[in-house]
Every structure is written in C-alpha cells, then in structure tokens.
C-alpha cells in the first residue's frame, strides 16, 4: 500500500518513518528537488502545487493521499480527491489557509478567539485599530508562518510602517493578547469518527518560531484540558475531519483563545515520538488508513527543543541524559528548522533541568 504525502518537508519525513513499521510505502510531492522527505520516499517534483500533470503522475496507483503542508491549493486537493481518497478533507485546508476564514470559523463554533477585523485599506486599518485598540497584531491573511507576514502595532507611530510593509496583501488585525502562556491541542479523528486527544502542550515561541514545547503542559487543571478537548471536538466534527489536527491557543486568566489551527501533524507534537504511547505521526496514519487509533497517553514528561539555524554536535546532545536527536537533513540557514531534540523523564522537574542545561549548551 502506497500513501501519498503532499509536501516533502520534515513532517513528511517523520510520517514516513512512522509508517514503515506498518508496512506502508510512501510517495511525496514537493516543488523542491532536495525536499527532506525525498530521502525516505519516492519524490515527485512539480513546478508548483498546482502542476496538474505532475499531480496526476504523483496520484497514479496511490491508495490514499494526505498532506503535511497546509498551503496546498484547495483546488489541487479537490482535483486529486476525484481519483484517490484525500484525508484530511480539502474543506479543512480551506478553513485554515486564510486567517480571517479560520477565525470566523472558530467564532461560528463558539470557540473564543482574540478580537479580529478584516483590513483591506489604510482606512479600514485605522478603523480596526479604533475598535480593537492600538496594541494589536496585523497579519497577512494567507501564507504567513513562523512569524512571517505579521507585525505588532504598539503605538500610533507604528501604523504607517506596518502598512508600508504589508499593504497590497489581504490583512487581518487582531488584538494583542497579553497571554499567560501558549498551549496547543493535538487531536486525532479516525474515519469512523473515533476521536482521541493528547494532553495540552505548553509552547514557547521566539520571533514567531516555536522553540520549546513542554508536555504535558504543567499546571493544567482537568477543566482546562476538557475545555480544549471540547473545542477540538467541535472543529473535528464540523469538518468531518480525518487525521491529526493541531489547534494553538493563548491561555489568559484560565480561558483559552484559539489563535490558529493546522490540519496536519504539528511541531508542538514532535514530543509524542518518545513521550507518548503512540506518536502523532503513527496516529495520523492510523486515522487516514481507517485503522484503530493508538493511545494518546503520555509516557512521563517530555521537553522538545527545536534546532533553528544551526545543528549542535550529536555526541554533546546524546550524552545529556534521556535525549533523542532528530535531524532533518536540511541545509543550515538562519531561522530554518533543522531538527529537534526530545528529552523524556518520569520526573517533570528533572526533565526541565536537563532541558535547561542542554539549551545553554546549544
Ligand atoms: P501565528 O503565526 O499566528 O501563530 O503567530 C506566531 C506567534 O506570534 C504566536 O505563537 C504568538 O507568540 C504571537 N502572536 C500571534 N498573534 C498574537 C496575538 N493576537 N496576541 C499576542 N501574541 C500573538
């Protein structure tokens, strides 16, 4: 059985690694000849994700298609779905590709979000700032990731600069949330509607890029986990979703505000490879294949550290305790995710201490 993956980045690579024990084969589609998953699977290179000729070649003989990249054009996913089953459903791409559509979708499901307003002119930006307050974040509606395509407005004098940088693109203004912390929920839904949720993860970003995840998120009352799962369930069911879905929240005064979702496996779930009974990658594959889901229970406590821009000496990392090094075989470049390290321990404080020491070394 060959599974097709749209997108050949590290997520595709880790999906393939999780799928080999299940006897699966993989074929990945990317626009980049050196896509990291290309070392693990047959790679079909298209001129773009809209390249119908290459997509048709990619789809030939596949049992099903999934994605590891949420900016796959919805039309391309629908084109493929006409000949091969595609999971998660293309509607999930549609709901998550545009920040305005996404926040509106959360609102329709009664899931709280930061206040937001569409911006399509300098006048509408001023009007939105008037309504939401000056401390705000202006973001491109589409194709932003890892903090790209967004600027914080702290005072009136920032407005023109933000406008000069981002004008010409469809924008959204959001109120800046002085959150207590950021958490994410990784959920999974099978083809038969069975759902499972991993414990909430606490995430630290720097310059918009995830640096560290702690799982399970410390100091999480059962009611907060239950609230997150309830929101997750609404999204999964509204989309008749199949696969792993990640939702990122801001936690403020015990409340969760949804910031965004990703219809795929997620960086804040990498800890599950060693830190949970079943990894997010295996559970995604089980879900899309129509197999029973695996347990999402944590195995003790885990901290995941992203390797951004440079890669440390492997030996130095591996002697630092119960550490697991994952390198994505990518060319180093500033700001690029090149790998991650997961530390695991039965003791929460011990794993944090080890992670802090390792972070200093990095
Ligand atoms: P995003 O691309 O929306 O995930 O934003 C990247 C990061 O920027 C988030 O993880 C937050 O750390 C920060 N951020 C984004 N939007 C807001 C907001 N409305 N209020 C406060 N921080 C934000």
Boltz pocket constraint, residues with backbone or C-beta under 6 A from the ligand:
constraints:
  - pocket:
      binder: B
      contacts: [[A, 114], [A, 137], [A, 144], [A, 145], [A, 146], [A, 147], [A, 148], [A, 174], [A, 175], [A, 176], [A, 177], [A, 178], [A, 179], [A, 182], [A, 205], [A, 208], [A, 209], [A, 248], [A, 259], [A, 260]]
      max_distance: 6.0
